[in-house]
Amino acid sequence: MTRVTMRHPELEQEIEVPEVSVPHYQASGWQVADAPAEPKKTARGRRQTGDEG
């Protein structure tokens, strides 16, 4: 079951609710929070070869 993060404009706390319950919470003033940004993948450093100094 997919869960959705929601935020209320008058509260600092975020909650996670089942996606099917979103309309119920929206009727009470809760809003769907932006999806958290996924961590960026960084390239690993190159391995040095014997030719590099």
Distance bins in CASP14 RR format, pairs under 12 A and 6 or more apart:
PFRMAT RR
TARGET T0000
AUTHOR 0000-0000-0000
RMODE 2
METHOD distances of the structure
MODEL  1
1 16 0 0 0 0 0 1 0 0 0 0 0
1 17 0 0 0 0 0 1 0 0 0 0 0
1 18 1 0 1 0 0 0 0 0 0 0 0
1 19 1 0 0 1 0 0 0 0 0 0 0
1 20 1 0 0 1 0 0 0 0 0 0 0
1 21 0 0 0 0 0 1 0 0 0 0 0
2 16 0 0 0 0 0 1 0 0 0 0 0
2 17 0 0 0 0 0 1 0 0 0 0 0
2 18 1 0 0 1 0 0 0 0 0 0 0
2 19 1 0 1 0 0 0 0 0 0 0 0
2 20 0 0 0 0 1 0 0 0 0 0 0
2 21 0 0 0 0 0 1 0 0 0 0 0
2 22 0 0 0 0 1 0 0 0 0 0 0
2 35 0 0 0 0 0 1 0 0 0 0 0
3 14 0 0 0 0 0 1 0 0 0 0 0
3 15 0 0 0 0 1 0 0 0 0 0 0
3 16 1 0 1 0 0 0 0 0 0 0 0
3 17 1 0 0 1 0 0 0 0 0 0 0
3 18 1 0 0 1 0 0 0 0 0 0 0
3 19 1 0 0 1 0 0 0 0 0 0 0
3 20 0 0 0 0 0 1 0 0 0 0 0
3 21 0 0 0 0 1 0 0 0 0 0 0
3 22 0 0 0 0 0 1 0 0 0 0 0
3 25 0 0 0 0 0 1 0 0 0 0 0
3 32 0 0 0 0 0 1 0 0 0 0 0
3 33 0 0 0 0 0 1 0 0 0 0 0
3 35 0 0 0 0 0 1 0 0 0 0 0
4 14 0 0 0 0 0 1 0 0 0 0 0
4 15 0 0 0 0 1 0 0 0 0 0 0
4 16 1 0 0 1 0 0 0 0 0 0 0
4 17 1 0 1 0 0 0 0 0 0 0 0
4 18 1 0 0 1 0 0 0 0 0 0 0
4 19 1 0 1 0 0 0 0 0 0 0 0
4 20 0 0 0 0 1 0 0 0 0 0 0
4 21 0 0 0 0 1 0 0 0 0 0 0
4 22 1 0 1 0 0 0 0 0 0 0 0
4 23 0 0 0 0 0 1 0 0 0 0 0
4 24 0 0 0 0 0 1 0 0 0 0 0
4 25 0 0 0 0 1 0 0 0 0 0 0
4 26 0 0 0 0 0 1 0 0 0 0 0
4 30 0 0 0 0 1 0 0 0 0 0 0
4 31 0 0 0 0 0 1 0 0 0 0 0
4 32 1 0 1 0 0 0 0 0 0 0 0
4 33 0 0 0 0 1 0 0 0 0 0 0
4 34 0 0 0 0 0 1 0 0 0 0 0
4 35 0 0 0 0 1 0 0 0 0 0 0
4 36 0 0 0 0 0 1 0 0 0 0 0
5 13 0 0 0 0 0 1 0 0 0 0 0
5 14 1 0 1 0 0 0 0 0 0 0 0
5 15 1 0 0 1 0 0 0 0 0 0 0
5 16 1 0 1 0 0 0 0 0 0 0 0
5 17 0 0 0 0 1 0 0 0 0 0 0
5 18 0 0 0 0 0 1 0 0 0 0 0
5 19 0 0 0 0 0 1 0 0 0 0 0
5 22 0 0 0 0 0 1 0 0 0 0 0
5 25 0 0 0 0 0 1 0 0 0 0 0
5 30 0 0 0 0 0 1 0 0 0 0 0
5 31 0 0 0 0 0 1 0 0 0 0 0
5 32 1 0 0 1 0 0 0 0 0 0 0
5 33 1 0 1 0 0 0 0 0 0 0 0
5 34 0 0 0 0 1 0 0 0 0 0 0
5 35 1 0 0 1 0 0 0 0 0 0 0
5 36 1 0 0 1 0 0 0 0 0 0 0
6 13 0 0 0 0 1 0 0 0 0 0 0
6 14 1 0 0 1 0 0 0 0 0 0 0
6 15 1 0 1 0 0 0 0 0 0 0 0
6 16 1 0 0 1 0 0 0 0 0 0 0
6 17 1 0 1 0 0 0 0 0 0 0 0
6 18 0 0 0 0 0 1 0 0 0 0 0
6 19 0 0 0 0 0 1 0 0 0 0 0
6 21 0 0 0 0 1 0 0 0 0 0 0
6 22 1 0 0 1 0 0 0 0 0 0 0
6 23 0 0 0 0 0 1 0 0 0 0 0
6 24 0 0 0 0 0 1 0 0 0 0 0
6 25 1 0 1 0 0 0 0 0 0 0 0
6 26 0 0 0 0 1 0 0 0 0 0 0
6 27 0 0 0 0 0 1 0 0 0 0 0
6 28 0 0 0 0 1 0 0 0 0 0 0
6 29 0 0 0 0 1 0 0 0 0 0 0
6 30 1 0 1 0 0 0 0 0 0 0 0
6 31 1 0 0 1 0 0 0 0 0 0 0
6 32 1 0 1 0 0 0 0 0 0 0 0
6 33 1 0 1 0 0 0 0 0 0 0 0
6 34 0 0 0 0 0 1 0 0 0 0 0
6 35 0 0 0 0 0 1 0 0 0 0 0
7 13 0 0 0 0 1 0 0 0 0 0 0
7 14 1 0 1 0 0 0 0 0 0 0 0
7 15 1 0 0 1 0 0 0 0 0 0 0
7 16 0 0 0 0 0 1 0 0 0 0 0
7 17 0 0 0 0 0 1 0 0 0 0 0
7 25 0 0 0 0 0 1 0 0 0 0 0
7 26 0 0 0 0 0 1 0 0 0 0 0
7 29 0 0 0 0 1 0 0 0 0 0 0
7 30 1 0 0 1 0 0 0 0 0 0 0
7 31 1 0 1 0 0 0 0 0 0 0 0
7 32 0 0 0 0 1 0 0 0 0 0 0
7 33 1 0 1 0 0 0 0 0 0 0 0
7 34 0 0 0 0 1 0 0 0 0 0 0
7 36 0 0 0 0 0 1 0 0 0 0 0
8 14 0 0 0 0 1 0 0 0 0 0 0
8 15 0 0 0 0 1 0 0 0 0 0 0
8 17 0 0 0 0 0 1 0 0 0 0 0
8 25 0 0 0 0 1 0 0 0 0 0 0
8 26 0 0 0 0 0 1 0 0 0 0 0
8 28 0 0 0 0 1 0 0 0 0 0 0
8 29 1 0 0 1 0 0 0 0 0 0 0
8 30 1 0 1 0 0 0 0 0 0 0 0
8 31 1 0 0 1 0 0 0 0 0 0 0
8 32 0 0 0 0 0 1 0 0 0 0 0
8 33 0 0 0 0 1 0 0 0 0 0 0
9 26 0 0 0 0 0 1 0 0 0 0 0
9 28 0 0 0 0 0 1 0 0 0 0 0
9 29 1 0 0 1 0 0 0 0 0 0 0
9 30 0 0 0 0 1 0 0 0 0 0 0
9 31 1 0 0 1 0 0 0 0 0 0 0
9 33 0 0 0 0 0 1 0 0 0 0 0
10 28 0 0 0 0 0 1 0 0 0 0 0
10 29 0 0 0 0 1 0 0 0 0 0 0
10 30 0 0 0 0 0 1 0 0 0 0 0
10 31 0 0 0 0 0 1 0 0 0 0 0
11 28 0 0 0 0 0 1 0 0 0 0 0
11 29 0 0 0 0 0 1 0 0 0 0 0
11 30 0 0 0 0 1 0 0 0 0 0 0
11 31 0 0 0 0 0 1 0 0 0 0 0
11 33 0 0 0 0 0 1 0 0 0 0 0
12 33 0 0 0 0 0 1 0 0 0 0 0
13 30 0 0 0 0 0 1 0 0 0 0 0
13 33 0 0 0 0 0 1 0 0 0 0 0
14 25 0 0 0 0 0 1 0 0 0 0 0
14 30 0 0 0 0 1 0 0 0 0 0 0
14 31 0 0 0 0 0 1 0 0 0 0 0
14 32 0 0 0 0 0 1 0 0 0 0 0
14 33 1 0 1 0 0 0 0 0 0 0 0
14 34 0 0 0 0 0 1 0 0 0 0 0
14 35 0 0 0 0 0 1 0 0 0 0 0
14 36 0 0 0 0 1 0 0 0 0 0 0
15 21 0 0 0 0 0 1 0 0 0 0 0
15 22 0 0 0 0 0 1 0 0 0 0 0
15 25 1 0 0 1 0 0 0 0 0 0 0
15 28 0 0 0 0 0 1 0 0 0 0 0
15 29 0 0 0 0 0 1 0 0 0 0 0
15 30 1 0 0 1 0 0 0 0 0 0 0
15 31 0 0 0 0 0 1 0 0 0 0 0
15 32 0 0 0 0 0 1 0 0 0 0 0
15 33 0 0 0 0 1 0 0 0 0 0 0
16 22 0 0 0 0 0 1 0 0 0 0 0
16 25 0 0 0 0 0 1 0 0 0 0 0
16 30 0 0 0 0 0 1 0 0 0 0 0
16 32 0 0 0 0 0 1 0 0 0 0 0
16 33 0 0 0 0 1 0 0 0 0 0 0
16 36 0 0 0 0 0 1 0 0 0 0 0
17 23 0 0 0 0 0 1 0 0 0 0 0
17 24 0 0 0 0 1 0 0 0 0 0 0
17 25 1 0 1 0 0 0 0 0 0 0 0
17 26 0 0 0 0 0 1 0 0 0 0 0
17 28 0 0 0 0 0 1 0 0 0 0 0
17 30 0 0 0 0 1 0 0 0 0 0 0
17 31 0 0 0 0 0 1 0 0 0 0 0
17 32 0 0 0 0 1 0 0 0 0 0 0
17 33 0 0 0 0 0 1 0 0 0 0 0
18 24 0 0 0 0 1 0 0 0 0 0 0
18 25 0 0 0 0 1 0 0 0 0 0 0
19 25 0 0 0 0 0 1 0 0 0 0 0
19 26 0 0 0 0 0 1 0 0 0 0 0
19 32 0 0 0 0 1 0 0 0 0 0 0
21 27 0 0 0 0 0 1 0 0 0 0 0
21 28 0 0 0 0 0 1 0 0 0 0 0
21 30 0 0 0 0 1 0 0 0 0 0 0
21 32 0 0 0 0 0 1 0 0 0 0 0
22 28 0 0 0 0 0 1 0 0 0 0 0
22 29 0 0 0 0 0 1 0 0 0 0 0
22 30 0 0 0 0 1 0 0 0 0 0 0
22 31 0 0 0 0 1 0 0 0 0 0 0
22 32 1 0 0 1 0 0 0 0 0 0 0
22 33 0 0 0 0 0 1 0 0 0 0 0
23 29 0 0 0 0 0 1 0 0 0 0 0
23 30 0 0 0 0 0 1 0 0 0 0 0
23 32 0 0 0 0 0 1 0 0 0 0 0
24 30 0 0 0 0 1 0 0 0 0 0 0
25 31 0 0 0 0 1 0 0 0 0 0 0
25 32 0 0 0 0 1 0 0 0 0 0 0
25 33 0 0 0 0 0 1 0 0 0 0 0
26 32 1 0 0 1 0 0 0 0 0 0 0
46 52 0 0 0 0 1 0 0 0 0 0 0
END
